[in-house]
Amino acid sequence: MFDDLSIKLIPRARLESAFRYEMVRSIDSLIAATIGDSIALRLNLAAINVQVACDPQELESAILNLAINARDAMPSGRTLTINTVAVLDEDCCPAAPAKSVEIQVKDSGEEMSPQTIKRACDAFYTTKADRHGSGLGLWSVKVFAEGLRGGVDIESVEGVGTTVRIRLPCVPEVCSL
């Protein structure tokens, strides 16, 4: 119930009509400063230019939340990788060949247990010590994505790390052009 109400209350005043990889690149220095020098930041940003209705600041906040979680999963350092991928849909018109855009935030830190993955996006759920997390980071990413009719997926592999995928749908009106 709380999640549904929150999704409906997300402000939509600053919706952009185009997703470009520059939306992610524009905050790379902020991410690098946030994760610190012991973590290498890699960006693999596809030159995507499709129609996605989202507030750029909400997208930046979602990516930064994921970067903070990744940093906390790698206290000894390692690598944080951010990828952007166009998820293709062959049934769509050539003017908009993507069904959705996926932003992948991958860390090479400690993996999450299946039980943790199931609860990770719950409001106020945290695995961090007291006063080191509110339990709202992944939840807010989920609310952001679902508010745009997208979603969040978490995959974690022992010895490899965790990948969180934000999928944002392309604006369907583009296919009618």
PATORDO-641494 format. One record per atom (N, C-alpha, C): z, x, y; atom name; residue number from 1; residue in one letter. Coordinates in Angstrom, 1 decimal. Atoms other than C-alpha are relative to their C-alpha. Layout:
BEGIN
<node <Z,X,Y>,CA,NUM,A>;
...
***
This chain:
BEGIN
<node <0.0,0.8,-1.2>,N,1,M>;
<node <0.0,0.0,0.0>,CA,1,M>;
<node <0.0,0.9,1.3>,C,1,M>;
<node <-0.1,-0.9,-1.1>,N,2,F>;
<node <1.0,2.8,2.4>,CA,2,F>;
<node <-1.4,0.7,0.3>,C,2,F>;
<node <1.3,-0.7,-0.1>,N,3,D>;
<node <-2.3,4.6,1.7>,CA,3,D>;
<node <-1.1,-0.9,0.6>,C,3,D>;
<node <1.0,1.0,-0.5>,N,4,D>;
<node <-4.4,1.5,2.3>,CA,4,D>;
<node <0.1,-0.3,1.5>,C,4,D>;
<node <-0.2,0.2,-1.4>,N,5,L>;
<node <-2.8,0.8,5.7>,CA,5,L>;
<node <-0.4,1.1,0.8>,C,5,L>;
<node <0.3,-1.3,-0.7>,N,6,S>;
<node <-3.1,4.4,6.8>,CA,6,S>;
<node <-1.5,0.1,0.2>,C,6,S>;
<node <1.4,-0.1,-0.1>,N,7,I>;
<node <-6.8,4.4,6.0>,CA,7,I>;
<node <-0.6,-0.9,1.0>,C,7,I>;
<node <0.5,1.0,-1.0>,N,8,K>;
<node <-7.4,1.3,8.1>,CA,8,K>;
<node <0.3,0.4,1.4>,C,8,K>;
<node <-0.4,-0.4,-1.4>,N,9,L>;
<node <-5.6,2.9,11.1>,CA,9,L>;
<node <-0.6,1.2,0.5>,C,9,L>;
<node <0.6,-1.3,-0.5>,N,10,I>;
<node <-7.6,6.1,11.3>,CA,10,I>;
<node <-0.9,-0.3,1.2>,C,10,I>;
<node <0.9,0.3,-1.2>,N,11,P>;
<node <-9.2,6.1,14.8>,CA,11,P>;
<node <-1.4,0.5,-0.2>,C,11,P>;
<node <1.4,-0.4,0.2>,N,12,R>;
<node <-12.9,6.3,14.8>,CA,12,R>;
<node <-0.8,0.1,1.4>,C,12,R>;
<node <0.6,-0.1,-1.3>,N,13,A>;
<node <-13.6,6.9,18.5>,CA,13,A>;
<node <-1.0,1.1,0.1>,C,13,A>;
<node <0.9,-1.2,-0.2>,N,14,R>;
<node <-15.3,10.3,18.1>,CA,14,R>;
<node <-0.8,0.2,-1.2>,C,14,R>;
<node <0.9,-0.2,1.2>,N,15,L>;
<node <-17.7,9.8,15.2>,CA,15,L>;
<node <-1.3,0.7,0.4>,C,15,L>;
<node <1.2,-0.7,-0.2>,N,16,E>;
<node <-20.5,12.3,15.1>,CA,16,E>;
<node <-1.0,-0.5,-1.0>,C,16,E>;
<node <1.0,0.6,1.0>,N,17,S>;
<node <-23.8,11.4,13.4>,CA,17,S>;
<node <-0.6,1.1,-0.8>,C,17,S>;
<node <0.7,-1.0,0.8>,N,18,A>;
<node <-24.8,14.8,12.1>,CA,18,A>;
<node <1.1,1.0,-0.5>,C,18,A>;
<node <-0.9,-1.1,0.6>,N,19,F>;
<node <-23.0,17.3,9.7>,CA,19,F>;
<node <-0.9,1.2,0.1>,C,19,F>;
<node <0.7,-1.3,0.0>,N,20,R>;
<node <-24.0,20.9,10.3>,CA,20,R>;
<node <1.0,1.0,-0.5>,C,20,R>;
<node <-0.9,-1.0,0.5>,N,21,Y>;
<node <-22.5,23.9,8.7>,CA,21,Y>;
<node <0.7,0.7,1.1>,C,21,Y>;
<node <-0.7,-0.6,-1.2>,N,22,E>;
<node <-21.6,25.1,12.2>,CA,22,E>;
<node <1.3,-0.7,0.2>,C,22,E>;
<node <-1.2,0.7,-0.1>,N,23,M>;
<node <-18.9,22.4,12.1>,CA,23,M>;
<node <1.1,0.8,-0.7>,C,23,M>;
<node <-1.0,-0.8,0.8>,N,24,V>;
<node <-17.1,24.6,9.5>,CA,24,V>;
<node <0.1,1.4,0.6>,C,24,V>;
<node <-0.1,-1.4,-0.6>,N,25,R>;
<node <-18.1,28.0,11.0>,CA,25,R>;
<node <0.7,0.0,1.3>,C,25,R>;
<node <-0.6,0.0,-1.3>,N,26,S>;
<node <-16.7,27.0,14.4>,CA,26,S>;
<node <1.5,0.2,-0.1>,C,26,S>;
<node <-1.4,-0.3,0.1>,N,27,I>;
<node <-13.2,27.3,13.0>,CA,27,I>;
<node <0.4,1.1,-0.9>,C,27,I>;
<node <-0.3,-1.1,1.0>,N,28,D>;
<node <-13.5,30.4,10.8>,CA,28,D>;
<node <1.0,0.9,0.6>,C,28,D>;
<node <-1.0,-0.9,-0.6>,N,29,S>;
<node <-11.5,32.5,13.3>,CA,29,S>;
<node <1.4,-0.6,-0.1>,C,29,S>;
<node <-1.3,0.7,0.1>,N,30,L>;
<node <-8.7,29.9,13.3>,CA,30,L>;
<node <0.5,0.1,-1.4>,C,30,L>;
<node <-0.4,-0.1,1.4>,N,31,I>;
<node <-8.7,29.8,9.5>,CA,31,I>;
<node <0.5,1.4,-0.3>,C,31,I>;
<node <-0.4,-1.4,0.3>,N,32,A>;
<node <-8.6,33.6,9.3>,CA,32,A>;
<node <1.3,0.4,0.6>,C,32,A>;
<node <-1.3,-0.2,-0.7>,N,33,A>;
<node <-5.7,33.8,11.8>,CA,33,A>;
<node <1.1,-0.7,-0.8>,C,33,A>;
<node <-1.1,0.8,0.7>,N,34,T>;
<node <-3.8,31.1,9.8>,CA,34,T>;
<node <0.3,0.6,-1.3>,C,34,T>;
<node <-0.2,-0.5,1.3>,N,35,I>;
<node <-4.3,32.7,6.4>,CA,35,I>;
<node <0.5,1.4,-0.1>,C,35,I>;
<node <-0.5,-1.3,-0.1>,N,36,G>;
<node <-3.5,36.2,7.5>,CA,36,G>;
<node <-0.9,1.1,-0.5>,C,36,G>;
<node <0.9,-1.2,0.4>,N,37,D>;
<node <-4.9,39.7,6.8>,CA,37,D>;
<node <0.0,0.3,-1.5>,C,37,D>;
<node <0.0,-0.3,1.5>,N,38,S>;
<node <-3.9,39.8,3.1>,CA,38,S>;
<node <-0.9,-0.9,-0.8>,C,38,S>;
<node <1.0,0.9,0.7>,N,39,I>;
<node <-6.4,37.0,2.2>,CA,39,I>;
<node <-1.4,0.2,0.6>,C,39,I>;
<node <1.4,-0.1,-0.4>,N,40,A>;
<node <-10.1,37.6,2.4>,CA,40,A>;
<node <-0.6,-1.4,0.1>,C,40,A>;
<node <0.7,1.3,-0.3>,N,41,L>;
<node <-12.1,34.7,3.9>,CA,41,L>;
<node <-1.4,0.1,-0.3>,C,41,L>;
<node <1.4,0.0,0.2>,N,42,R>;
<node <-15.5,34.0,2.5>,CA,42,R>;
<node <-0.6,-1.4,0.3>,C,42,R>;
<node <0.7,1.2,-0.4>,N,43,L>;
<node <-17.9,31.4,3.9>,CA,43,L>;
<node <-1.3,0.0,-0.7>,C,43,L>;
<node <1.4,0.2,0.6>,N,44,N>;
<node <-20.9,30.2,1.8>,CA,44,N>;
<node <-0.4,-1.4,0.5>,C,44,N>;
<node <0.4,1.2,-0.7>,N,45,L>;
<node <-22.3,27.6,4.2>,CA,45,L>;
<node <-1.4,-0.3,-0.1>,C,45,L>;
<node <1.4,0.4,0.2>,N,46,A>;
<node <-25.5,25.9,3.2>,CA,46,A>;
<node <-0.5,-0.5,1.4>,C,46,A>;
<node <0.6,0.5,-1.3>,N,47,A>;
<node <-27.8,25.1,6.2>,CA,47,A>;
<node <-0.2,-1.5,-0.2>,C,47,A>;
<node <0.1,1.4,0.2>,N,48,I>;
<node <-27.1,21.4,5.9>,CA,48,I>;
<node <-0.1,-0.7,1.3>,C,48,I>;
<node <0.1,0.8,-1.2>,N,49,N>;
<node <-28.2,19.0,8.6>,CA,49,N>;
<node <-0.4,-1.4,-0.4>,C,49,N>;
<node <0.2,1.4,0.4>,N,50,V>;
<node <-27.7,15.5,7.4>,CA,50,V>;
<node <0.9,-0.9,0.8>,C,50,V>;
<node <-0.8,1.0,-0.7>,N,51,Q>;
<node <-26.2,12.3,8.8>,CA,51,Q>;
<node <1.3,-0.3,-0.7>,C,51,Q>;
<node <-1.4,0.3,0.5>,N,52,V>;
<node <-22.4,12.0,8.2>,CA,52,V>;
<node <0.8,-0.5,1.2>,C,52,V>;
<node <-0.8,0.5,-1.1>,N,53,A>;
<node <-20.2,9.9,10.4>,CA,53,A>;
<node <1.4,0.5,-0.2>,C,53,A>;
<node <-1.4,-0.4,0.1>,N,54,C>;
<node <-17.0,11.8,10.9>,CA,54,C>;
<node <0.4,0.6,1.4>,C,54,C>;
<node <-0.5,-0.6,-1.2>,N,55,D>;
<node <-14.8,13.0,13.7>,CA,55,D>;
<node <0.2,1.5,-0.2>,C,55,D>;
<node <-0.1,-1.4,0.3>,N,56,P>;
<node <-15.2,16.8,14.0>,CA,56,P>;
<node <1.4,0.6,0.0>,C,56,P>;
<node <-1.4,-0.5,0.0>,N,57,Q>;
<node <-11.5,17.3,14.8>,CA,57,Q>;
<node <0.7,-0.4,-1.3>,C,57,Q>;
<node <-0.6,0.4,1.3>,N,58,E>;
<node <-10.5,15.4,11.7>,CA,58,E>;
<node <-0.5,0.8,-1.1>,C,58,E>;
<node <0.5,-0.9,1.0>,N,59,L>;
<node <-12.8,17.5,9.6>,CA,59,L>;
<node <0.6,1.3,0.1>,C,59,L>;
<node <-0.7,-1.3,-0.2>,N,60,E>;
<node <-11.4,20.7,11.1>,CA,60,E>;
<node <1.4,0.0,-0.5>,C,60,E>;
<node <-1.3,0.1,0.4>,N,61,S>;
<node <-7.9,19.5,10.5>,CA,61,S>;
<node <0.1,-0.1,-1.6>,C,61,S>;
<node <0.0,0.1,1.5>,N,62,A>;
<node <-8.7,18.6,6.8>,CA,62,A>;
<node <-0.2,1.4,-0.6>,C,62,A>;
<node <0.3,-1.4,0.5>,N,63,I>;
<node <-10.2,22.1,6.2>,CA,63,I>;
<node <1.2,0.9,0.3>,C,63,I>;
<node <-1.1,-0.9,-0.3>,N,64,L>;
<node <-7.3,23.8,7.9>,CA,64,L>;
<node <1.2,-0.3,-0.9>,C,64,L>;
<node <-1.1,0.4,1.0>,N,65,N>;
<node <-4.8,21.8,5.8>,CA,65,N>;
<node <-0.2,0.7,-1.4>,C,65,N>;
<node <0.3,-0.6,1.3>,N,66,L>;
<node <-6.6,23.0,2.7>,CA,66,L>;
<node <0.2,1.5,0.0>,C,66,L>;
<node <-0.1,-1.5,-0.1>,N,67,A>;
<node <-6.7,26.6,3.9>,CA,67,A>;
<node <1.5,0.4,0.0>,C,67,A>;
<node <-1.4,-0.3,0.1>,N,68,I>;
<node <-2.9,26.5,4.5>,CA,68,I>;
<node <0.6,-0.1,-1.4>,C,68,I>;
<node <-0.4,0.1,1.4>,N,69,N>;
<node <-2.3,25.2,1.0>,CA,69,N>;
<node <-0.5,1.1,-0.8>,C,69,N>;
<node <0.5,-1.1,0.8>,N,70,A>;
<node <-4.5,27.9,-0.4>,CA,70,A>;
<node <0.7,1.3,0.4>,C,70,A>;
<node <-0.8,-1.1,-0.4>,N,71,R>;
<node <-2.7,30.5,1.6>,CA,71,R>;
<node <1.4,0.1,-0.7>,C,71,R>;
<node <-1.3,0.1,0.7>,N,72,D>;
<node <0.6,29.3,0.2>,CA,72,D>;
<node <0.0,0.2,-1.5>,C,72,D>;
<node <0.2,-0.2,1.4>,N,73,A>;
<node <-0.8,29.5,-3.3>,CA,73,A>;
<node <-0.3,1.5,-0.3>,C,73,A>;
<node <0.3,-1.4,0.2>,N,74,M>;
<node <-1.6,33.2,-2.8>,CA,74,M>;
<node <0.9,0.9,0.9>,C,74,M>;
<node <-0.9,-0.8,-0.8>,N,75,P>;
<node <1.5,34.9,-1.4>,CA,75,P>;
<node <-0.3,1.5,0.0>,C,75,P>;
<node <0.4,-1.5,0.1>,N,76,S>;
<node <0.2,38.3,-2.5>,CA,76,S>;
<node <-1.4,0.3,0.5>,C,76,S>;
<node <1.4,-0.2,-0.4>,N,77,G>;
<node <-3.2,37.8,-1.0>,CA,77,G>;
<node <-1.0,-0.4,-1.0>,C,77,G>;
<node <1.2,0.3,0.9>,N,78,R>;
<node <-6.6,37.4,-2.7>,CA,78,R>;
<node <-1.1,-0.5,0.9>,C,78,R>;
<node <1.2,0.5,-0.7>,N,79,T>;
<node <-9.6,35.3,-1.6>,CA,79,T>;
<node <0.0,-1.5,0.1>,C,79,T>;
<node <0.2,1.4,-0.3>,N,80,L>;
<node <-10.2,32.0,0.0>,CA,80,L>;
<node <-1.5,-0.1,0.3>,C,80,L>;
<node <1.5,0.2,-0.2>,N,81,T>;
<node <-13.8,30.7,-0.2>,CA,81,T>;
<node <-0.2,-1.4,0.4>,C,81,T>;
<node <0.4,1.3,-0.5>,N,82,I>;
<node <-15.2,27.8,1.7>,CA,82,I>;
<node <-1.5,-0.2,-0.2>,C,82,I>;
<node <1.4,0.2,0.3>,N,83,N>;
<node <-18.5,26.4,0.5>,CA,83,N>;
<node <-0.4,-1.4,0.6>,C,83,N>;
<node <0.6,1.4,-0.3>,N,84,T>;
<node <-20.7,23.5,1.8>,CA,84,T>;
<node <-1.2,-0.2,-0.8>,C,84,T>;
<node <1.1,0.3,0.9>,N,85,V>;
<node <-23.1,21.8,-0.5>,CA,85,V>;
<node <-0.5,-1.4,0.3>,C,85,V>;
<node <0.6,1.3,-0.1>,N,86,A>;
<node <-25.5,19.0,-0.1>,CA,86,A>;
<node <-0.2,-0.6,-1.4>,C,86,A>;
<node <0.1,0.7,1.3>,N,87,V>;
<node <-25.2,16.6,-3.1>,CA,87,V>;
<node <-1.3,-0.8,0.1>,C,87,V>;
<node <1.3,0.7,-0.1>,N,88,L>;
<node <-28.8,15.5,-3.7>,CA,88,L>;
<node <0.0,-1.3,-0.7>,C,88,L>;
<node <0.2,1.3,0.6>,N,89,D>;
<node <-29.9,12.0,-4.5>,CA,89,D>;
<node <-1.6,-0.2,-0.1>,C,89,D>;
<node <1.5,0.1,0.1>,N,90,E>;
<node <-33.5,11.8,-5.8>,CA,90,E>;
<node <-0.5,-1.4,0.4>,C,90,E>;
<node <0.4,1.3,-0.4>,N,91,D>;
<node <-33.6,8.1,-5.0>,CA,91,D>;
<node <-0.1,-0.2,1.5>,C,91,D>;
<node <0.0,0.1,-1.5>,N,92,C>;
<node <-33.2,8.7,-1.3>,CA,92,C>;
<node <-1.3,0.5,0.6>,C,92,C>;
<node <1.2,-0.4,-0.6>,N,93,C>;
<node <-36.0,9.2,1.1>,CA,93,C>;
<node <0.0,1.4,0.4>,C,93,C>;
<node <0.1,-1.5,-0.3>,N,94,P>;
<node <-37.3,12.7,2.0>,CA,94,P>;
<node <0.6,0.3,1.3>,C,94,P>;
<node <-0.6,-0.2,-1.3>,N,95,A>;
<node <-35.9,12.3,5.5>,CA,95,A>;
<node <1.5,0.3,-0.1>,C,95,A>;
<node <-1.4,-0.2,0.2>,N,96,A>;
<node <-32.4,12.4,4.1>,CA,96,A>;
<node <0.2,0.2,-1.5>,C,96,A>;
<node <-0.1,-0.2,1.4>,N,97,P>;
<node <-32.4,14.0,0.7>,CA,97,P>;
<node <1.4,0.2,-0.6>,C,97,P>;
<node <-1.4,-0.2,0.5>,N,98,A>;
<node <-28.6,14.3,0.4>,CA,98,A>;
<node <0.7,-1.4,-0.1>,C,98,A>;
<node <-0.9,1.2,0.2>,N,99,K>;
<node <-26.3,11.5,-0.9>,CA,99,K>;
<node <1.3,0.3,0.7>,C,99,K>;
<node <-1.2,-0.3,-0.7>,N,100,S>;
<node <-23.3,13.3,0.4>,CA,100,S>;
<node <0.1,1.5,0.3>,C,100,S>;
<node <-0.3,-1.4,-0.2>,N,101,V>;
<node <-21.9,16.6,1.7>,CA,101,V>;
<node <1.3,0.3,-0.6>,C,101,V>;
<node <-1.2,-0.4,0.7>,N,102,E>;
<node <-19.3,18.4,-0.2>,CA,102,E>;
<node <0.5,1.3,0.6>,C,102,E>;
<node <-0.6,-1.2,-0.5>,N,103,I>;
<node <-16.9,20.9,1.4>,CA,103,I>;
<node <1.0,0.5,-1.1>,C,103,I>;
<node <-0.9,-0.5,1.1>,N,104,Q>;
<node <-15.2,23.1,-1.3>,CA,104,Q>;
<node <0.8,1.1,0.6>,C,104,Q>;
<node <-1.0,-1.0,-0.4>,N,105,V>;
<node <-12.1,25.1,-0.5>,CA,105,V>;
<node <0.6,0.6,-1.3>,C,105,V>;
<node <-0.4,-0.7,1.2>,N,106,K>;
<node <-11.4,27.6,-3.3>,CA,106,K>;
<node <1.0,1.1,0.3>,C,106,K>;
<node <-0.9,-1.2,-0.1>,N,107,D>;
<node <-8.4,29.9,-3.7>,CA,107,D>;
<node <0.0,0.7,-1.3>,C,107,D>;
<node <-0.2,-0.8,1.3>,N,108,S>;
<node <-7.8,32.6,-6.3>,CA,108,S>;
<node <1.4,0.2,-0.3>,C,108,S>;
<node <-1.5,-0.1,0.2>,N,109,G>;
<node <-4.1,31.9,-6.4>,CA,109,G>;
<node <0.5,-0.6,-1.2>,C,109,G>;
<node <-0.6,0.7,1.1>,N,110,E>;
<node <-1.8,30.2,-8.7>,CA,110,E>;
<node <-0.6,-1.3,-0.3>,C,110,E>;
<node <0.6,1.2,0.3>,N,111,E>;
<node <-3.2,27.3,-10.6>,CA,111,E>;
<node <1.0,-1.2,0.1>,C,111,E>;
<node <-0.9,1.2,0.0>,N,112,M>;
<node <-1.8,23.7,-10.4>,CA,112,M>;
<node <0.0,-0.6,-1.4>,C,112,M>;
<node <-0.1,0.7,1.3>,N,113,S>;
<node <-0.5,22.0,-13.5>,CA,113,S>;
<node <-0.7,-1.4,0.1>,C,113,S>;
<node <0.6,1.4,0.0>,N,114,P>;
<node <-2.2,18.7,-14.6>,CA,114,P>;
<node <0.9,-1.0,0.7>,C,114,P>;
<node <-1.0,0.9,-0.6>,N,115,Q>;
<node <1.0,16.9,-13.5>,CA,115,Q>;
<node <0.0,0.1,1.5>,C,115,Q>;
<node <0.1,-0.3,-1.5>,N,116,T>;
<node <0.8,18.5,-10.0>,CA,116,T>;
<node <-1.3,-0.6,0.6>,C,116,T>;
<node <1.3,0.5,-0.5>,N,117,I>;
<node <-2.9,17.6,-9.6>,CA,117,I>;
<node <0.1,-1.5,0.1>,C,117,I>;
<node <-0.1,1.4,-0.1>,N,118,K>;
<node <-2.1,14.0,-10.4>,CA,118,K>;
<node <0.7,-0.5,1.2>,C,118,K>;
<node <-0.9,0.4,-1.2>,N,119,R>;
<node <0.5,13.8,-7.6>,CA,119,R>;
<node <-0.3,0.7,1.3>,C,119,R>;
<node <0.2,-0.9,-1.1>,N,120,A>;
<node <-0.9,16.4,-5.2>,CA,120,A>;
<node <-0.4,-0.8,1.3>,C,120,A>;
<node <0.4,0.7,-1.2>,N,121,C>;
<node <-2.4,13.8,-2.8>,CA,121,C>;
<node <0.9,-1.2,0.3>,C,121,C>;
<node <-1.0,1.0,-0.3>,N,122,D>;
<node <0.6,11.5,-2.8>,CA,122,D>;
<node <0.7,0.3,1.3>,C,122,D>;
<node <-0.7,-0.3,-1.2>,N,123,A>;
<node <2.3,11.1,0.5>,CA,123,A>;
<node <1.4,0.6,-0.3>,C,123,A>;
<node <-1.3,-0.7,0.0>,N,124,F>;
<node <5.4,13.4,0.9>,CA,124,F>;
<node <0.2,0.8,-1.3>,C,124,F>;
<node <-0.2,-0.8,1.2>,N,125,Y>;
<node <4.8,15.1,-2.5>,CA,125,Y>;
<node <-0.3,1.5,0.4>,C,125,Y>;
<node <0.2,-1.5,-0.2>,N,126,T>;
<node <5.2,18.9,-2.2>,CA,126,T>;
<node <0.6,0.8,-1.1>,C,126,T>;
<node <-0.5,-1.0,0.9>,N,127,T>;
<node <5.8,21.8,-4.5>,CA,127,T>;
<node <0.7,1.1,0.7>,C,127,T>;
<node <-0.5,-1.1,-0.8>,N,128,K>;
<node <7.0,24.0,-1.6>,CA,128,K>;
<node <1.5,-0.2,0.2>,C,128,K>;
<node <-1.5,0.0,-0.3>,N,129,A>;
<node <10.6,24.9,-0.9>,CA,129,A>;
<node <0.3,-0.8,1.2>,C,129,A>;
<node <-0.4,0.8,-1.1>,N,130,D>;
<node <12.6,22.9,1.5>,CA,130,D>;
<node <-0.4,0.7,1.4>,C,130,D>;
<node <0.4,-0.4,-1.3>,N,131,R>;
<node <11.4,23.1,5.1>,CA,131,R>;
<node <-1.3,0.9,0.0>,C,131,R>;
<node <1.3,-0.8,0.1>,N,132,H>;
<node <8.1,24.8,4.0>,CA,132,H>;
<node <-1.2,-0.9,-0.2>,C,132,H>;
<node <1.1,0.9,0.2>,N,133,G>;
<node <6.0,21.7,3.7>,CA,133,G>;
<node <0.4,-1.4,0.1>,C,133,G>;
<node <-0.4,1.4,-0.2>,N,134,S>;
<node <6.0,18.0,4.6>,CA,134,S>;
<node <-0.5,-0.8,-1.2>,C,134,S>;
<node <0.6,0.9,1.1>,N,135,G>;
<node <3.9,16.8,1.6>,CA,135,G>;
<node <-1.0,-0.9,0.6>,C,135,G>;
<node <1.0,0.8,-0.6>,N,136,L>;
<node <1.4,15.4,4.0>,CA,136,L>;
<node <-1.4,0.6,0.2>,C,136,L>;
<node <1.3,-0.7,-0.2>,N,137,G>;
<node <-1.4,18.0,4.0>,CA,137,G>;
<node <-1.1,-0.5,-0.9>,C,137,G>;
<node <1.1,0.6,0.9>,N,138,L>;
<node <-3.4,16.9,0.9>,CA,138,L>;
<node <-0.1,-1.5,0.2>,C,138,L>;
<node <0.1,1.5,-0.2>,N,139,W>;
<node <-2.5,13.3,1.6>,CA,139,W>;
<node <-0.9,-0.3,1.2>,C,139,W>;
<node <0.8,0.3,-1.2>,N,140,S>;
<node <-4.0,13.5,5.1>,CA,140,S>;
<node <-1.5,0.3,-0.3>,C,140,S>;
<node <1.3,-0.3,0.3>,N,141,V>;
<node <-7.1,15.1,3.7>,CA,141,V>;
<node <-0.6,-1.2,-0.8>,C,141,V>;
<node <0.4,1.2,0.8>,N,142,K>;
<node <-7.4,12.2,1.1>,CA,142,K>;
<node <-0.2,-1.2,0.9>,C,142,K>;
<node <0.2,1.2,-0.9>,N,143,V>;
<node <-6.9,9.6,3.8>,CA,143,V>;
<node <-1.2,0.2,0.9>,C,143,V>;
<node <1.1,-0.2,-0.8>,N,144,F>;
<node <-9.5,11.2,6.0>,CA,144,F>;
<node <-1.3,-0.2,-0.8>,C,144,F>;
<node <1.2,0.1,0.8>,N,145,A>;
<node <-12.1,11.4,3.2>,CA,145,A>;
<node <-0.2,-1.5,-0.4>,C,145,A>;
<node <0.1,1.4,0.5>,N,146,E>;
<node <-11.4,7.9,1.8>,CA,146,E>;
<node <-0.3,-0.9,1.2>,C,146,E>;
<node <0.3,0.8,-1.1>,N,147,G>;
<node <-11.5,6.5,5.3>,CA,147,G>;
<node <-1.5,0.0,0.4>,C,147,G>;
<node <1.4,-0.1,-0.3>,N,148,L>;
<node <-15.1,7.6,5.5>,CA,148,L>;
<node <-0.8,-0.4,-1.3>,C,148,L>;
<node <0.6,0.4,1.3>,N,149,R>;
<node <-15.8,6.2,2.0>,CA,149,R>;
<node <-0.4,1.2,-0.9>,C,149,R>;
<node <0.2,-1.2,0.8>,N,150,G>;
<node <-15.7,9.7,0.5>,CA,150,G>;
<node <1.2,0.1,-0.9>,C,150,G>;
<node <-1.1,-0.2,0.9>,N,151,G>;
<node <-13.2,11.3,-1.7>,CA,151,G>;
<node <0.4,1.5,-0.1>,C,151,G>;
<node <-0.5,-1.3,0.2>,N,152,V>;
<node <-11.2,14.3,-2.7>,CA,152,V>;
<node <0.2,0.2,-1.5>,C,152,V>;
<node <-0.2,-0.4,1.4>,N,153,D>;
<node <-11.2,16.1,-6.1>,CA,153,D>;
<node <0.6,1.3,-0.1>,C,153,D>;
<node <-0.7,-1.3,0.2>,N,154,I>;
<node <-9.0,18.9,-7.3>,CA,154,I>;
<node <-0.2,0.5,-1.4>,C,154,I>;
<node <0.2,-0.6,1.3>,N,155,E>;
<node <-9.8,21.3,-10.1>,CA,155,E>;
<node <0.8,1.3,0.1>,C,155,E>;
<node <-0.7,-1.2,0.0>,N,156,S>;
<node <-7.5,24.1,-11.1>,CA,156,S>;
<node <-0.1,0.6,-1.4>,C,156,S>;
<node <0.2,-0.7,1.3>,N,157,V>;
<node <-8.0,26.7,-13.8>,CA,157,V>;
<node <0.9,1.3,0.0>,C,157,V>;
<node <-1.0,-1.1,0.1>,N,158,E>;
<node <-5.4,29.2,-15.0>,CA,158,E>;
<node <-0.8,1.3,0.1>,C,158,E>;
<node <0.6,-1.3,-0.2>,N,159,G>;
<node <-6.2,32.7,-13.9>,CA,159,G>;
<node <-1.2,0.1,0.9>,C,159,G>;
<node <1.2,0.1,-0.9>,N,160,V>;
<node <-9.0,31.5,-11.6>,CA,160,V>;
<node <0.4,-0.5,1.4>,C,160,V>;
<node <-0.5,0.5,-1.2>,N,161,G>;
<node <-7.3,29.4,-9.0>,CA,161,G>;
<node <-0.4,-1.5,0.1>,C,161,G>;
<node <0.2,1.5,-0.3>,N,162,T>;
<node <-7.8,25.9,-7.4>,CA,162,T>;
<node <-1.1,-0.2,0.9>,C,162,T>;
<node <1.1,0.5,-0.9>,N,163,T>;
<node <-10.8,24.2,-5.8>,CA,163,T>;
<node <0.3,-1.4,0.4>,C,163,T>;
<node <-0.1,1.3,-0.5>,N,164,V>;
<node <-10.4,21.2,-3.6>,CA,164,V>;
<node <-1.3,-0.4,0.6>,C,164,V>;
<node <1.3,0.4,-0.5>,N,165,R>;
<node <-13.6,19.3,-2.9>,CA,165,R>;
<node <0.2,-1.3,0.9>,C,165,R>;
<node <0.1,1.2,-0.8>,N,166,I>;
<node <-14.0,16.9,0.0>,CA,166,I>;
<node <-1.4,-0.5,0.0>,C,166,I>;
<node <1.3,0.5,0.0>,N,167,R>;
<node <-17.0,14.7,-0.4>,CA,167,R>;
<node <-0.1,-1.1,1.1>,C,167,R>;
<node <0.2,1.0,-1.0>,N,168,L>;
<node <-18.3,12.8,2.6>,CA,168,L>;
<node <-1.4,-0.6,-0.1>,C,168,L>;
<node <1.3,0.6,0.2>,N,169,P>;
<node <-21.2,10.3,2.2>,CA,169,P>;
<node <-0.9,0.1,1.2>,C,169,P>;
<node <0.9,0.1,-1.0>,N,170,C>;
<node <-24.3,10.5,4.2>,CA,170,C>;
<node <-0.2,-1.4,0.5>,C,170,C>;
<node <0.1,1.4,-0.6>,N,171,V>;
<node <-25.0,7.6,6.6>,CA,171,V>;
<node <-1.2,-0.6,-0.7>,C,171,V>;
<node <1.1,0.6,0.8>,N,172,P>;
<node <-27.1,5.2,4.5>,CA,172,P>;
<node <-1.2,-0.5,0.9>,C,172,P>;
<node <1.1,0.5,-0.8>,N,173,E>;
<node <-29.2,4.0,7.5>,CA,173,E>;
<node <-1.1,1.0,0.1>,C,173,E>;
<node <1.1,-1.0,-0.1>,N,174,V>;
<node <-31.1,7.3,7.5>,CA,174,V>;
<node <-1.1,-0.3,-1.0>,C,174,V>;
<node <1.0,0.3,1.0>,N,175,C>;
<node <-32.9,6.2,4.3>,CA,175,C>;
<node <-0.9,-1.1,0.4>,C,175,C>;
<node <0.9,1.1,-0.4>,N,176,S>;
<node <-34.4,3.2,6.1>,CA,176,S>;
<node <-1.0,0.5,1.0>,C,176,S>;
<node <1.0,-0.5,-1.0>,N,177,L>;
<node <-36.3,5.4,8.6>,CA,177,L>;
<node <-1.3,0.3,-0.6>,C,177,L>;
***
